[in-house]
Amino acid sequence: MCVWGGGGGGGGGPYFECLYRFFLLSQSDNLLSYLTVEETLTYTAQLALRKHSSEAIHKKVTAVMVELSLGHVAHSMIGGRIFPGISGGERRRVSIASQLLQDPSELPSYLISVENSCLPFYIYIYIYIIFFILLLLFLFFLFPALRAIADQESKDDLYQKWQMFLTYIIHILPFSIISVFIFTSFLYWTVSMNPDPVRFMCFSAMVMVPHIIGELLTLVLLGVVQDPNMVNSGVALLSVAGIMVGSGFLRSFKQMPVVFQWLSYLTFQKYGCELLIVIEFYGLNFICMGDMIIDQGYPGALSHYTQDFLPLYAFLPALVILGIISFKIRDHLIRR
């Protein structure tokens, strides 16, 4: 049974339970291609809820379609190999709706629980964290070898280490931008996020910054810390701490102690997550999605949406400056 305990998004355990249930669903959607979404769910409900009246079944089908954002494709055919139909993400939500309708005792709990949270938003966070970690692991293996070469060549007065640091950033920046854009293009449309090109561009611009911040933070620490494993652990700890304090993932801003509320302003996760939830849920009029979840979990996010990009992008030059200082320190230590 997928139930969130308590209100306001407090506590992370129930989210993991719901995510676990979500991913346990069969990876293949066994749906009849020639039926519409509403017909598919209605037939499932008629088989599972035989003792209910037609009116009650219709209400339950309508309710679950609203909660899973399927109302706009209610009369669209499922589709298959022979003829096109709804998207892959929408097929997945139809499968989830069918599972919920087969357990009538679970449906009221689900409808109540989503008033306080929104499962898709947290799925996006998990996917992005995995992407973030994989790219940083590549950096941990690549840069130490280049750093060793720079140490030797700087001793020969060919250049200074901070110059190598800036050169490396200029070198990897285009690849970072391209890789993030490919990732967001795949993720955004595959999981059926809000189908608006402007929101997609804002989403890509938001995701770009945490990725580059992760790279710069890794380089800054590698400037003064010799062991890549220690840097790996340090970046992981800082990332997890930022997610816990700034993202609103475990506790909403209003529920955190005042000290942590102030600390959240020092994390890029706060601005990134505010932007992400506004991009996806603003203007949607569902129980679990829309302005209500924004106001409850991220108070004020709507009023300073565009301003959030400024502090988010301000982390980039700040880390470049820290990196220059870090490699100047390394240069001084190597020459001693």
C-alpha positions as CSV (number, residue, x, y, z in Angstrom):
1,M,0.0,0.0,0.0
2,C,1.4,3.4,-1.0
3,V,0.7,5.9,1.7
4,W,2.5,9.1,2.7
5,G,2.6,9.5,6.4
6,G,1.8,13.0,7.8
7,G,1.3,16.3,5.9
8,G,3.5,18.8,4.3
9,G,6.1,16.5,2.8
10,G,7.9,15.7,6.1
11,G,9.9,12.5,6.3
12,G,11.6,10.8,3.4
13,G,10.8,7.1,4.1
14,P,7.2,7.2,2.6
15,Y,8.5,8.8,-0.6
16,F,10.9,5.9,-1.1
17,E,8.1,3.4,-0.5
18,C,6.0,5.0,-3.2
19,L,8.9,5.2,-5.6
20,Y,9.6,1.5,-4.9
21,R,6.0,0.6,-5.8
22,F,6.2,2.8,-8.9
23,F,9.3,1.1,-10.3
24,L,8.0,-2.4,-9.3
25,L,5.3,-2.2,-11.9
26,S,5.9,-4.4,-15.0
27,Q,8.4,-2.8,-17.4
28,S,6.1,-3.8,-20.3
29,D,2.6,-2.2,-20.5
30,N,0.2,-4.9,-21.5
31,L,-2.6,-2.7,-22.8
32,L,-5.0,-3.2,-25.7
33,S,-3.9,-0.9,-28.5
34,Y,-7.3,-0.3,-30.0
35,L,-9.0,1.0,-26.8
36,T,-8.9,4.6,-25.6
37,V,-7.5,5.4,-22.2
38,E,-10.9,5.9,-20.7
39,E,-12.2,2.6,-22.1
40,T,-9.1,0.7,-20.9
41,L,-9.6,2.0,-17.3
42,T,-13.3,1.6,-17.4
43,Y,-13.1,-2.1,-18.4
44,T,-10.5,-2.7,-15.7
45,A,-12.7,-1.0,-13.1
46,Q,-15.7,-3.0,-14.2
47,L,-13.8,-6.3,-13.7
48,A,-12.3,-5.3,-10.4
49,L,-15.3,-3.4,-8.9
50,R,-18.2,-5.6,-9.9
51,K,-20.3,-4.6,-6.8
52,H,-20.1,-0.9,-7.6
53,S,-22.6,1.0,-9.7
54,S,-21.8,2.3,-13.2
55,E,-21.9,5.8,-11.8
56,A,-19.4,5.0,-9.0
57,I,-17.1,3.3,-11.5
58,H,-17.2,6.3,-13.8
59,K,-16.3,8.6,-10.9
60,K,-13.4,6.5,-9.8
61,V,-12.1,6.3,-13.4
62,T,-12.4,10.0,-13.8
63,A,-10.7,10.7,-10.5
64,V,-7.7,8.5,-11.2
65,M,-7.3,10.0,-14.7
66,V,-7.2,13.5,-13.1
67,E,-4.7,12.5,-10.5
68,L,-2.4,10.9,-13.0
69,S,-2.7,13.7,-15.6
70,L,-4.5,11.5,-18.1
71,G,-7.6,13.7,-18.7
72,H,-6.3,15.3,-21.9
73,V,-5.8,11.8,-23.5
74,A,-8.9,10.2,-22.1
75,H,-10.4,9.7,-25.6
76,S,-7.0,8.9,-27.3
77,M,-6.3,5.4,-28.3
78,I,-3.5,3.5,-26.6
79,G,-1.8,2.6,-29.9
80,G,0.9,0.2,-30.6
81,R,3.3,-1.0,-33.3
82,I,0.7,-0.8,-36.1
83,F,-0.7,2.7,-35.4
84,P,0.6,5.4,-33.1
85,G,-1.2,6.4,-29.9
86,I,-0.3,8.0,-26.6
87,S,3.3,8.5,-25.4
88,G,5.4,6.0,-23.5
89,G,5.1,8.1,-20.3
90,E,1.3,8.2,-20.7
91,R,1.1,4.5,-21.2
92,R,3.1,4.0,-18.0
93,R,0.5,6.2,-16.1
94,V,-2.3,4.2,-17.6
95,S,-0.7,1.1,-16.2
96,I,-0.4,2.7,-12.8
97,A,-4.0,3.8,-12.9
98,S,-5.1,0.2,-13.8
99,Q,-3.2,-1.1,-10.7
100,L,-4.9,1.5,-8.5
101,L,-8.3,0.6,-9.8
102,Q,-7.7,-3.1,-9.1
103,D,-7.3,-2.3,-5.4
104,P,-10.2,-0.1,-4.4
105,S,-9.0,0.2,-0.8
106,E,-5.8,1.7,-2.0
107,L,-7.3,4.3,-4.3
108,P,-8.8,6.6,-1.5
109,S,-5.4,6.4,0.3
110,Y,-3.6,7.4,-2.9
111,L,-6.0,10.3,-3.6
112,I,-5.5,11.6,-0.1
113,S,-1.8,11.2,0.0
114,V,-1.1,13.1,-3.2
115,E,-2.6,16.2,-1.8
116,N,0.6,16.7,0.2
117,S,3.2,15.5,-2.4
118,C,3.8,14.8,-6.0
119,L,5.5,11.6,-7.0
120,P,6.8,12.6,-10.5
121,F,8.8,15.5,-9.1
122,Y,10.8,13.3,-6.8
123,I,11.4,10.8,-9.6
124,Y,13.0,13.6,-11.7
125,I,15.3,14.4,-8.8
126,Y,16.4,10.8,-8.4
127,I,17.1,10.5,-12.2
128,Y,19.1,13.7,-12.2
129,I,21.1,12.7,-9.1
130,I,22.2,9.5,-10.9
131,F,23.2,11.5,-14.0
132,F,25.1,14.0,-11.8
133,I,27.1,11.2,-10.0
134,L,28.0,9.3,-13.3
135,L,29.5,12.4,-14.9
136,L,31.5,13.3,-11.8
137,L,32.9,9.8,-11.6
138,F,34.3,10.3,-15.1
139,L,35.9,13.6,-13.9
140,F,37.5,11.9,-10.9
141,F,39.3,9.4,-13.2
142,L,40.3,11.9,-15.9
143,F,41.6,15.0,-14.1
144,P,44.2,13.6,-11.7
145,A,46.4,12.4,-14.6
146,L,46.2,15.9,-16.2
147,R,46.9,17.5,-12.8
148,A,50.1,15.4,-12.5
149,I,51.3,16.6,-15.9
150,A,50.5,20.2,-14.9
151,D,52.5,19.8,-11.7
152,Q,55.5,18.8,-13.7
153,E,55.2,21.4,-16.4
154,S,54.5,24.2,-13.9
155,K,57.8,23.2,-12.2
156,D,59.5,23.8,-15.5
157,D,57.9,27.3,-15.6
158,L,56.0,26.5,-18.7
159,Y,52.8,27.9,-17.2
160,Q,51.1,28.3,-13.8
161,K,48.6,25.8,-12.5
162,W,45.6,28.2,-12.4
163,Q,46.1,28.8,-16.1
164,M,45.8,25.0,-16.7
165,F,42.6,25.1,-14.5
166,L,41.0,27.8,-16.7
167,T,42.1,26.1,-19.9
168,Y,40.6,22.8,-18.7
169,I,37.3,24.6,-18.0
170,I,37.2,26.1,-21.5
171,H,38.0,22.7,-22.9
172,I,35.2,20.8,-21.2
173,L,32.5,23.4,-21.1
174,P,31.2,22.7,-24.7
175,F,31.1,19.0,-24.0
176,S,29.2,19.6,-20.7
177,I,26.6,21.8,-22.4
178,I,26.1,19.3,-25.2
179,S,25.8,16.3,-22.8
180,V,23.3,18.1,-20.6
181,F,21.2,19.2,-23.5
182,I,21.1,15.6,-24.9
183,F,20.2,14.4,-21.4
184,T,17.4,16.9,-20.9
185,S,16.0,16.4,-24.4
186,F,15.7,12.7,-23.7
187,L,14.4,13.0,-20.1
188,Y,12.0,15.8,-20.6
189,W,10.0,14.4,-23.4
190,T,10.3,10.7,-22.4
191,V,8.8,11.1,-19.0
192,S,6.0,13.4,-20.4
193,M,6.9,16.6,-18.5
194,N,4.9,19.8,-19.3
195,P,4.9,19.8,-23.2
196,D,5.9,23.5,-23.6
197,P,9.1,24.4,-25.6
198,V,9.7,27.5,-23.4
199,R,9.5,25.4,-20.2
200,F,11.8,22.8,-21.8
201,M,14.4,25.5,-22.5
202,C,14.1,26.8,-18.9
203,F,14.4,23.2,-17.6
204,S,17.6,22.7,-19.7
205,A,19.0,26.0,-18.5
206,M,18.3,25.0,-14.9
207,V,19.8,21.5,-15.2
208,M,22.9,22.9,-16.9
209,V,24.1,24.8,-13.8
210,P,24.1,22.0,-11.2
211,H,26.1,19.8,-13.6
212,I,28.7,22.5,-14.2
213,I,28.8,23.4,-10.5
214,G,29.6,19.8,-9.7
215,E,32.4,19.8,-12.2
216,L,33.8,23.1,-10.9
217,L,33.5,22.0,-7.3
218,T,35.4,18.8,-8.0
219,L,38.2,20.7,-9.8
220,V,38.4,23.2,-6.9
221,L,38.9,20.4,-4.3
222,L,41.3,18.5,-6.6
223,G,43.4,21.6,-6.6
224,V,44.3,21.3,-3.0
225,V,43.5,17.7,-2.1
226,Q,45.8,15.0,-3.6
227,D,43.6,11.9,-3.1
228,P,40.7,11.7,-5.6
229,N,38.8,9.3,-3.3
230,M,38.7,12.0,-0.6
231,V,37.4,14.5,-3.2
232,N,34.8,12.0,-4.3
233,S,33.6,11.6,-0.7
234,G,33.7,15.4,-0.1
235,V,31.6,16.2,-3.2
236,A,29.1,13.5,-2.4
237,L,28.7,14.8,1.1
238,L,28.3,18.4,0.0
239,S,25.8,17.4,-2.6
240,V,23.7,15.3,-0.2
241,A,23.8,18.1,2.4
242,G,22.7,20.6,-0.2
243,I,19.8,18.3,-1.3
244,M,18.7,17.8,2.3
245,V,18.8,21.5,3.3
246,G,17.9,23.2,0.1
247,S,15.8,21.0,-2.2
248,G,12.7,20.6,0.0
249,F,13.0,16.9,-0.7
250,L,12.8,15.7,2.9
251,R,11.2,18.7,4.6
252,S,9.5,21.8,3.2
253,F,11.1,25.2,3.8
254,K,8.4,26.2,6.4
255,Q,9.1,23.0,8.4
256,M,12.9,23.5,8.7
257,P,14.5,25.2,11.7
258,V,15.3,28.9,11.1
259,V,19.1,28.1,10.9
260,F,18.6,25.6,8.1
261,Q,16.2,28.0,6.3
262,W,19.0,30.6,6.2
263,L,21.6,27.9,5.2
264,S,19.4,26.8,2.3
265,Y,20.1,30.1,0.6
266,L,23.7,29.1,0.3
267,T,22.8,25.9,-1.7
268,F,22.3,25.8,-5.4
269,Q,19.8,23.0,-4.9
270,K,17.3,25.5,-3.4
271,Y,17.1,27.6,-6.5
272,G,17.3,24.7,-8.9
273,C,14.4,22.8,-7.2
274,E,12.3,25.9,-7.0
275,L,12.7,26.4,-10.7
276,L,12.1,22.8,-11.5
277,I,8.8,22.6,-9.6
278,V,7.5,25.8,-11.1
279,I,8.5,24.8,-14.6
280,E,6.6,21.5,-14.2
281,F,3.6,22.3,-12.1
282,Y,2.7,26.0,-12.5
283,G,-0.8,26.4,-14.0
284,L,-1.9,22.8,-13.6
285,N,-5.2,22.4,-11.8
286,F,-4.9,19.0,-10.3
287,I,-5.1,18.0,-6.6
288,C,-1.5,16.9,-6.3
289,M,0.0,19.2,-9.0
290,G,-0.2,22.9,-9.6
291,D,0.1,26.1,-7.6
292,M,-1.0,24.5,-4.3
293,I,2.0,22.2,-4.1
294,I,4.3,25.1,-5.1
295,D,2.9,27.3,-2.4
296,Q,3.1,24.6,0.3
297,G,6.5,23.2,-0.5
298,Y,8.3,26.2,-1.9
299,P,6.7,29.4,-0.6
300,G,7.3,32.4,-2.7
301,A,8.7,30.4,-5.6
302,L,6.2,31.8,-8.1
303,S,6.9,35.4,-7.2
304,H,10.7,35.2,-7.6
305,Y,10.8,32.6,-10.4
306,T,13.0,34.6,-12.9
307,Q,15.2,35.9,-10.0
308,D,16.1,32.4,-9.1
309,F,18.2,32.1,-12.2
310,L,20.5,34.9,-11.0
311,P,21.8,33.3,-7.7
312,L,21.8,29.9,-9.4
313,Y,24.2,31.1,-12.2
314,A,26.2,33.2,-9.7
315,F,27.6,30.0,-8.3
316,L,29.6,29.5,-11.5
317,P,31.9,32.6,-11.4
318,A,32.2,32.2,-7.6
319,L,33.6,28.6,-8.1
320,V,35.9,29.7,-10.9
321,I,37.4,32.3,-8.6
322,L,37.7,29.7,-5.8
323,G,39.4,27.3,-8.3
324,I,42.0,29.9,-9.3
325,I,42.8,30.5,-5.6
326,S,42.9,26.7,-5.0
327,F,45.4,26.1,-7.8
328,K,47.5,29.1,-6.7
329,I,47.7,27.5,-3.3
330,R,48.7,24.2,-5.0
331,D,51.3,26.0,-7.0
332,H,52.7,27.5,-3.8
333,L,52.8,24.1,-2.0
334,I,54.4,22.3,-4.9
335,R,57.2,24.9,-5.2
336,R,58.1,24.7,-1.5
